[in-house]
C-alpha cells in the first residue's frame, strides 16, 4: 500500500508523517496531578511499545505537574487541553512535546493566537482534535444539527486556516466520531485537501472486545488506503491494552515489522490436538521478542504442512505427534507432550 504524502512533524524525539513509521499512542487514565502514578503508567506503556503518550490537563495543578512528569519519562508527552487556553500556555512552558486542543471548546481566535505564538517560540506542534461530540454550534446549525463527516471536515479546515494565517504549520489533525462510517468518511474527505499528518482513532469505541473490533475495522480501512500516520485504539480498558491492539493492527497490515506474528488454525473436526492451549503458551512465551518472526501452529494435515513450511518456525500436528519446520525445512518431530519445548528451542535459535 502507498502512504499518503504528508509533512514530517517532529514530536519530541520521534517524527510523525512523511516517511516516519506509523506510531502507536495512548492516553493515561491516571490523575495527572498524581505524578508518581502517572510516571509509573507511562513507563509501563513505553515497555509495551507506546511511542507517545497523552495526559489530561483539567486544571492548573495538573498543568504544573507536567514538567516533573516530563523529566522522569522518555517518550514524547502530549498535553490534552479543553476549555481553558491558559492551561495550554502553562503546559507549553512546562516542556511538553505536543499540544492537543479541541477547536470546538478552546475559545476565540485571539486565544488560539496566543497559543500559536508560544508554540512557535517553543517549537511545539499542535494537534487539531476534531470530535463529533463537540463541534462548534454554528457548524452544527449549518448541518441541521447533525454531526456529519462534512461538518467535522469544515471544523478542521476552519482551525487549520487560523493556524496557517498565523504562519504556523506544525500541525497534526484528527477527525474522530464514535462510529466507523463517519470517521472513515471524514478522513477520506480531508485527505486530498491538506498535507498534514493524520492521527487516527474511533473515539469512544467501547469495551476491550467491542472497541477492538470497531477500531480494527475503522483504522484498517484507512490504513489500507494509505491514510494515517499515528493511531490510538480508544478502549474502555487499561491503556496497556490499547497499545497491544494498536500494534497488532499494524502488524496485521505489515506496517510494523517487529515482534512475533502467530499463524494458528481455527480448529475444526479434523483437529486431534489441543491447539488452543499450545498457541496461547507460545504467544505468551514470545510476546517480548522484538525480532520479526512468523510462527505457525497448525492442527491438521490439510493446511498444516504448507503454513508451517512458510513460517520461520512452525509445527503441523497429527494425533499424537507433530512435525516441526524451521525456515522451510523439517527440523524435528516430537510427541505432543514435547511440542512446546521443542518449538521454543527453534524459536530461540532465531530470535
C-alpha positions, 0 to 999 in steps of 0.5 A, a space after each residue: 500500500 502507498 502512504 499518503 504524502 504528508 509533512 514530517 512533524 517532529 514530536 519530541 524525539 520521534 517524527 510523525 508523517 512523511 516517511 516516519 513509521 506509523 506510531 502507536 499512542 495512548 492516553 493515561 487514565 491516571 490523575 495527572 496531578 498524581 505524578 508518581 502514578 502517572 510516571 509509573 503508567 507511562 513507563 509501563 506503556 513505553 515497555 509495551 511499545 507506546 511511542 507517545 503518550 497523552 495526559 489530561 490537563 483539567 486544571 492548573 495543578 495538573 498543568 504544573 505537574 507536567 514538567 516533573 512528569 516530563 523529566 522522569 519519562 522518555 517518550 514524547 508527552 502530549 498535553 490534552 487541553 479543553 476549555 481553558 487556553 491558559 492551561 495550554 500556555 502553562 503546559 507549553 512552558 512546562 516542556 511538553 512535546 505536543 499540544 492537543 486542543 479541541 477547536 470546538 471548546 478552546 475559545 476565540 481566535 485571539 486565544 488560539 493566537 496566543 497559543 500559536 505564538 508560544 508554540 512557535 517560540 517553543 517549537 511545539 506542534 499542535 494537534 487539531 482534535 476534531 470530535 463529533 461530540 463537540 463541534 462548534 454550534 454554528 457548524 452544527 446549525 449549518 448541518 441541521 444539527 447533525 454531526 456529519 463527516 462534512 461538518 467535522 471536515 469544515 471544523 478542521 479546515 476552519 482551525 487549520 486556516 487560523 493556524 496557517 494565517 498565523 504562519 504556523 504549520 506544525 500541525 497534526 489533525 484528527 477527525 474522530 466520531 464514535 462510529 466507523 462510517 463517519 470517521 472513515 468518511 471524514 478522513 477520506 474527505 480531508 485527505 486530498 485537501 491538506 498535507 498534514 499528518 493524520 492521527 487516527 482513532 474511533 473515539 469512544 469505541 467501547 469495551 476491550 472486545 467491542 472497541 477492538 473490533 470497531 477500531 480494527 475495522 475503522 483504522 484498517 480501512 484507512 490504513 489500507 488506503 494509505 491514510 494515517 500516520 499515528 493511531 490510538 485504539 480508544 478502549 474502555 480498558 487499561 491503556 496497556 491494552 490499547 497499545 497491544 491492539 494498536 500494534 497488532 493492527 499494524 502488524 496485521 497490515 505489515 506496517 510494523 515489522 517487529 515482534 512475533 506474528 502467530 499463524 494458528 488454525 481455527 480448529 475444526 473436526 479434523 483437529 486431534 490436538 489441543 491447539 488452543 492451549 499450545 498457541 496461547 503458551 507460545 504467544 505468551 512465551 514470545 510476546 517480548 521478542 522484538 525480532 520479526 518472526 512468523 510462527 505457525 501452529 497448525 492442527 491438521 494435515 490439510 493446511 498444516 504442512 504448507 503454513 508451517 513450511 512458510 513460517 520461520 518456525 512452525 509445527 503441523 500436528 497429527 494425533 499424537 505427534 507433530 512435525 516441526 519446520 524451521 525456515 522451510 525445512 523439517 527440523 524435528 518431530 516430537 510427541 505432543 507432550 514435547 511440542 512446546 519445548 521443542 518449538 521454543 528451542 527453534 524459536 530461540 535459535 532465531 530470535 
